[in-house]
Amino acid sequence: MMEFALFLGCTIPARLNQYESSSRAVLEKLGVGWVDIREFNCCGYPLRNIDFKVFLLSSARNLALAEKKNLNVMTLCKCCYGSLKKADFLMKENPSLKKEVNSTLEKEGLKYEGEIEIKHLLSVLHQEIGIEAIKGKMAATFKRLKIATHYGCHALRPSQVVGFDNAVAPSLFDQLVEVTGAESIDWPMKLECCGAPLWGVNDRLSMDLTLKKLMDGKKSGADYVCAACPYCHLQFDKVQKMILFQRDVNHPLPSILYPQLLGLSLGIDRKALGLEMNEIPIIGIEELLSKEKELVEQTESTEKIESSKD
Amino acid sequence: MFLKVSLYIFLVIFILALIYKVSTWFRYKIGIGAEAIPTSVRFFSAMKGILFTIFSVKIVTLLRVFVLDVLLQFRILREDFLRWIMHIFIYGGFMLLLLMHALDQYITMVIWKDYYSTVNPFMFLRNLFGALVIIGVIIAIYRRFILKVPRLFSNAMDMYTIILVAVIMLSGIFLEASKMVAYSDYKRMADEYSGLSDPEELKSLEAYWVKEFGTVSPNLKAPFDDKILTKGKELHESSCAGCHVQPQWAFTSYGVAKIVSPIGLGIDRVRLPRVLWYIHILACFVGLGYLPFSKMFHIFASSISLLANGVIGKEKLSPANRATLQAMELDACTHCGTCSLRCSVIMAFEEMKNLNIFPSEKIVSIKALASGKKLSPEELRPIQEGLYLCSNCYRCTVVCPVGINLQDLWFNIRETLLQKGYPEFLVLSPLSFYRGLMRGETVLKDYEKPLVQAREAIAAQCDLMKKKGQVLPLTPTDKKLQSGLNLSAQAKTFSVCFGCQTCTTVCPVVGNYEDPQEALGLLPHQIMHAAGLGLRDLAFGSNMLWDCLTCYQCQEQCPQGVHVTDVLYELKNLAVKQARGKILQSMERK
């Protein structure tokens, strides 16, 4: 069984439990193993504005901890992903930087050689499991559901560093959305920023950008926006709620986390998916699940009856 | 007499100190809104809250927390087994000694009518409890100085606590041991309790005690005649054993007695038992009187913190109760370092060397702050920085063995410090995301102020930005700026910019404004150009730097391969460094 060091970062355990629980449930269902490393620290992303070295050391320490256990890292956050990738890239490119970082890590008996891979949840699902395998585990599919798929900047760019997908015309996330039966719509602002990096720094600008993006999704016919990053999701959920209130907008575009969407069609217990924990309600989405699930259950039970007859 | 008088003196000191300390919980003004709430309101509000809790179903939670977290300390067990053993040994042993030994007249004697300190199980248990505390203290010293638990800081208060407990315990054990070897103590017991007067019989008994129980006699020395010993044994069994078990049961003291027996006569001559008794008693009393001011006050405060936070859960506290709770929590902190061990931003310390980054040390600073101590700007600035340098991951709160809501404490005090007026550049980072979210949940006094202040402090360093519409001479070109952009070895690429403006065209932030230059100052391609020319002020002084989303659109699309976003990142780093340096300089000058 493949196994990853699960890197949750700071935001998910503190403010987005449903992302953690739904991701774990989905990974379990699909047979991906993980190890929780308690010593993990902040990836350093929030400090890049202030001190490059702090960011680099923070990311490097995490990578060193995973490497010590000989595990590849899986992040759920696109900003953590981008930061770890960046640190890994810089240390590989610049041996003297790596040496400097390692001399600090050495105090804790750690060092990073660059022998592990950094993956995002979505890349694990797409590359390690594969679309076909996921399809095989579907318990139900969505009908007439339109999703505005949001890639997230720090996964896509700078493409030279992150290598997540084609930065200009990505399709990885769309495929993962469509495997649930939903339609991943085309929308002009698909690859734009969610606005979260400026939330708390310049709220007016952040709101402008978020609202513009969400309205674009709405106009393009989306029922929900789908993210796989705690910052993007919080921006689309909790912050959107604040925007709606402040700017007197009536029609939200609710945000669903990808493992919640996938989890529903995999037939995962809705408690683990934490659907009620999103601030802008998404429970309506369950009505769009087809009845295949019941059909499958029926055929299974008839099979059981038949086999017991034998 | 000495015992009684000194006990009452120290008891009075203890009670007065206790009242004083508890009053600070209602007096210290911590955080947003606390200044406006009078002490009396806080006191009655707390009493009301306590009464409502006790007479509600929450009493069940309270009892559960009391048993699991206060008595059995499951929260420590969850974190670290060795530490749990250490703490249970020290606290369990000490509490039992306090109840059964120190307060034997009031507790043990009342429960067991035939209590004598020299019979079993009391003699054995006393030694067992003592041994537990000693083992606990040894583990404490081992953890701090040999194992060197990461980020466990030892301050004077921690040392004082370990030393005091060690003195109380060691003096007690040595006291009992010295009594075992001291001849006069044997003589006193023989005279008072044996009822023997025949010199031969007394001699046999003495020989038996010397041989078997470690008494060091000036008159008799081994080897002894078997007949004498047999006689002595008979006499011991008939006259002593009823009220005095074999001293071997007092295993810790007996071991020490064996070691010191060669100087047994000397011990008796200088009346060491008496000296040790004074040391033991005084150490206990000093510990009692000083307790409310020492780390040991956590015995009360931590229990209350666990109980209070156990029932508060996620519900919102009234501002009055929140202020009281947070003042109390400062006393509940035992400086155990669990928070610092699990803190998410520890690596920042490696570069910034600000101890206030560590949660356990933040508390130390906040204590000084709360007590109303006048702190200079040089002292306040690092506290503010440490409080803001927090990824708000709540891990400290989750792991705190005494249940302190540390995250809320940081947030609350951070916010009041930000309002006081030293610019904090960390507010211009995604660390502020949490502050933005909290905006919807609590009323922040002046939300924009710290943000504006930080931007202005940086812009104030950039004189050239103020000369709008003027032609700038290129002579003050800053070569250092050009060569300084090398932190990541990626930012140097600015020099190949040929000014095509693609970065500016694709920037979503630029696109958001009708007059972007009005709002943002220099635009991305202009900043690249300013960096190329070494025009520091222009590169640092634009709002564009702080309004950059870091979405990497510009960098991705640049036909020349300029790492635009990375250059902006580095300029931000340098601008902060320069502004911070200037502020520190001006503080020093003052």
HADDOCK unambig.tbl for C-alpha pairs under 7 A between the chains (distance, minus, plus):
assign (segid A and resid 10 and name CA) (segid B and resid 391 and name CA) 6.53 0.50 0.50
assign (segid A and resid 10 and name CA) (segid B and resid 393 and name CA) 4.53 0.50 0.50
assign (segid A and resid 11 and name CA) (segid B and resid 393 and name CA) 5.94 0.50 0.50
assign (segid A and resid 14 and name CA) (segid B and resid 393 and name CA) 5.25 0.50 0.50
assign (segid A and resid 14 and name CA) (segid B and resid 394 and name CA) 5.77 0.50 0.50
assign (segid A and resid 39 and name CA) (segid B and resid 342 and name CA) 6.97 0.50 0.50
assign (segid A and resid 41 and name CA) (segid B and resid 344 and name CA) 4.24 0.50 0.50
assign (segid A and resid 41 and name CA) (segid B and resid 345 and name CA) 6.38 0.50 0.50
assign (segid A and resid 42 and name CA) (segid B and resid 344 and name CA) 4.88 0.50 0.50
assign (segid A and resid 42 and name CA) (segid B and resid 345 and name CA) 5.74 0.50 0.50
assign (segid A and resid 46 and name CA) (segid B and resid 429 and name CA) 5.91 0.50 0.50
assign (segid A and resid 46 and name CA) (segid B and resid 430 and name CA) 4.72 0.50 0.50
assign (segid A and resid 46 and name CA) (segid B and resid 431 and name CA) 5.41 0.50 0.50
assign (segid A and resid 47 and name CA) (segid B and resid 429 and name CA) 6.54 0.50 0.50
assign (segid A and resid 48 and name CA) (segid B and resid 569 and name CA) 6.82 0.50 0.50
assign (segid A and resid 49 and name CA) (segid B and resid 429 and name CA) 5.77 0.50 0.50
assign (segid A and resid 49 and name CA) (segid B and resid 569 and name CA) 5.62 0.50 0.50
assign (segid A and resid 49 and name CA) (segid B and resid 572 and name CA) 5.82 0.50 0.50
assign (segid A and resid 49 and name CA) (segid B and resid 573 and name CA) 5.97 0.50 0.50
assign (segid A and resid 50 and name CA) (segid B and resid 426 and name CA) 6.78 0.50 0.50
assign (segid A and resid 50 and name CA) (segid B and resid 572 and name CA) 6.52 0.50 0.50
assign (segid A and resid 50 and name CA) (segid B and resid 573 and name CA) 4.80 0.50 0.50
assign (segid A and resid 50 and name CA) (segid B and resid 576 and name CA) 6.56 0.50 0.50
assign (segid A and resid 51 and name CA) (segid B and resid 573 and name CA) 5.49 0.50 0.50
assign (segid A and resid 52 and name CA) (segid B and resid 573 and name CA) 6.96 0.50 0.50
assign (segid A and resid 53 and name CA) (segid B and resid 351 and name CA) 6.93 0.50 0.50
assign (segid A and resid 54 and name CA) (segid B and resid 347 and name CA) 6.29 0.50 0.50
assign (segid A and resid 54 and name CA) (segid B and resid 348 and name CA) 5.07 0.50 0.50
assign (segid A and resid 54 and name CA) (segid B and resid 351 and name CA) 6.21 0.50 0.50
assign (segid A and resid 57 and name CA) (segid B and resid 347 and name CA) 6.26 0.50 0.50
assign (segid A and resid 58 and name CA) (segid B and resid 347 and name CA) 5.44 0.50 0.50
assign (segid A and resid 153 and name CA) (segid B and resid 551 and name CA) 5.23 0.50 0.50
assign (segid A and resid 154 and name CA) (segid B and resid 551 and name CA) 6.78 0.50 0.50
assign (segid A and resid 157 and name CA) (segid B and resid 552 and name CA) 5.78 0.50 0.50
assign (segid A and resid 157 and name CA) (segid B and resid 556 and name CA) 6.58 0.50 0.50
assign (segid A and resid 158 and name CA) (segid B and resid 552 and name CA) 6.07 0.50 0.50
assign (segid A and resid 158 and name CA) (segid B and resid 555 and name CA) 6.95 0.50 0.50
assign (segid A and resid 158 and name CA) (segid B and resid 556 and name CA) 5.77 0.50 0.50
assign (segid A and resid 193 and name CA) (segid B and resid 551 and name CA) 6.05 0.50 0.50
assign (segid A and resid 197 and name CA) (segid B and resid 430 and name CA) 5.69 0.50 0.50
assign (segid A and resid 197 and name CA) (segid B and resid 549 and name CA) 5.53 0.50 0.50
assign (segid A and resid 198 and name CA) (segid B and resid 430 and name CA) 6.90 0.50 0.50
assign (segid A and resid 198 and name CA) (segid B and resid 547 and name CA) 6.87 0.50 0.50
assign (segid A and resid 198 and name CA) (segid B and resid 549 and name CA) 6.24 0.50 0.50
assign (segid A and resid 199 and name CA) (segid B and resid 433 and name CA) 5.27 0.50 0.50
assign (segid A and resid 199 and name CA) (segid B and resid 436 and name CA) 5.94 0.50 0.50
assign (segid A and resid 200 and name CA) (segid B and resid 432 and name CA) 4.75 0.50 0.50
assign (segid A and resid 200 and name CA) (segid B and resid 433 and name CA) 4.77 0.50 0.50
assign (segid A and resid 200 and name CA) (segid B and resid 435 and name CA) 5.90 0.50 0.50
assign (segid A and resid 200 and name CA) (segid B and resid 436 and name CA) 4.06 0.50 0.50
assign (segid A and resid 201 and name CA) (segid B and resid 427 and name CA) 6.80 0.50 0.50
assign (segid A and resid 201 and name CA) (segid B and resid 428 and name CA) 5.59 0.50 0.50
assign (segid A and resid 201 and name CA) (segid B and resid 429 and name CA) 6.90 0.50 0.50
assign (segid A and resid 201 and name CA) (segid B and resid 432 and name CA) 6.26 0.50 0.50
assign (segid A and resid 201 and name CA) (segid B and resid 451 and name CA) 6.70 0.50 0.50
assign (segid A and resid 202 and name CA) (segid B and resid 547 and name CA) 6.96 0.50 0.50
